[in-house]
Amino acid sequence: MILNSYSWRLAPSVTETRDVYLTKTINRVERMYEENNELPIVLLCHSMGCKMGHYFLQFCEIHKGQEWIDKHIYAYMVSS
């Protein structure tokens, strides 16, 4: 399990332009996928992180395509 924290005070788009957060998260997902025998990962999001997780998946779809998501993400789970 890996924690990927972010500043909840910023809009998701700002985290990318300021910190390259979403691109770094894509790289982290790809690394986890490779390190775990090419098993897709589970995204587990909590509270406001659920909005960031949803935005992340939209960002991935735009920049990497649905095939990338299907290959690297097994499930997207939310917890309140």
C-alpha positions as CSV (number, residue, x, y, z in Angstrom):
1,M,0.0,0.0,0.0
2,I,1.2,3.5,-0.9
3,L,-0.2,6.8,0.4
4,N,-0.4,9.6,-2.1
5,S,-1.3,12.7,-0.2
6,Y,-2.2,16.1,-1.7
7,S,-3.2,19.6,-0.6
8,W,-7.0,19.6,-0.3
9,R,-6.9,23.4,-0.3
10,L,-6.0,23.5,-4.0
11,A,-8.2,22.7,-6.9
12,P,-7.2,19.5,-8.6
13,S,-6.1,21.3,-11.8
14,V,-3.8,23.6,-9.7
15,T,-2.1,20.5,-8.2
16,E,-1.0,19.6,-11.7
17,T,0.1,23.0,-12.9
18,R,1.9,23.8,-9.6
19,D,3.3,20.4,-8.5
20,V,2.9,18.1,-11.5
21,Y,0.9,16.0,-9.0
22,L,-1.3,14.1,-11.5
23,T,1.6,13.2,-13.8
24,K,3.7,12.0,-10.8
25,T,0.7,9.9,-9.7
26,I,0.5,8.3,-13.2
27,N,4.2,7.5,-12.9
28,R,3.7,6.0,-9.4
29,V,0.8,3.9,-10.7
30,E,2.9,2.6,-13.6
31,R,5.8,1.8,-11.2
32,M,3.5,0.0,-8.8
33,Y,2.0,-2.0,-11.7
34,E,5.5,-3.1,-12.9
35,E,6.7,-3.9,-9.3
36,N,3.7,-6.1,-8.7
37,N,4.0,-8.5,-11.6
38,E,1.8,-6.3,-13.8
39,L,-1.2,-6.6,-11.6
40,P,-3.6,-3.6,-11.9
41,I,-3.9,-1.5,-8.7
42,V,-6.8,-0.5,-6.6
43,L,-7.3,3.2,-5.9
44,L,-8.8,3.7,-2.5
45,C,-9.9,7.3,-1.8
46,H,-11.2,8.8,1.4
47,S,-13.3,12.0,2.0
48,M,-12.2,14.9,-0.3
49,G,-9.6,12.5,-1.8
50,C,-12.6,10.9,-3.6
51,K,-12.9,14.1,-5.7
52,M,-9.2,14.0,-6.4
53,G,-9.4,10.3,-7.4
54,H,-12.2,11.0,-9.8
55,Y,-10.3,14.0,-11.3
56,F,-7.2,11.8,-11.6
57,L,-9.1,9.2,-13.6
58,Q,-10.5,11.9,-15.9
59,F,-7.0,13.3,-16.3
60,C,-5.7,9.8,-17.2
61,E,-8.5,9.3,-19.7
62,I,-7.6,12.5,-21.5
63,H,-3.8,12.1,-21.4
64,K,-3.3,8.4,-21.4
65,G,-6.6,6.9,-22.8
66,Q,-9.1,4.4,-21.5
67,E,-6.8,1.5,-22.4
68,W,-4.2,2.8,-19.9
69,I,-6.8,2.9,-17.2
70,D,-8.1,-0.6,-18.0
71,K,-4.6,-1.9,-17.9
72,H,-3.3,-0.2,-14.7
73,I,-6.4,0.3,-12.5
74,Y,-8.3,-2.7,-11.2
75,A,-10.9,-0.7,-9.1
76,Y,-11.7,2.7,-7.8
77,M,-13.1,2.6,-4.3
78,V,-14.4,5.4,-2.1
79,S,-14.6,5.7,1.6
80,S,-16.3,8.5,3.5
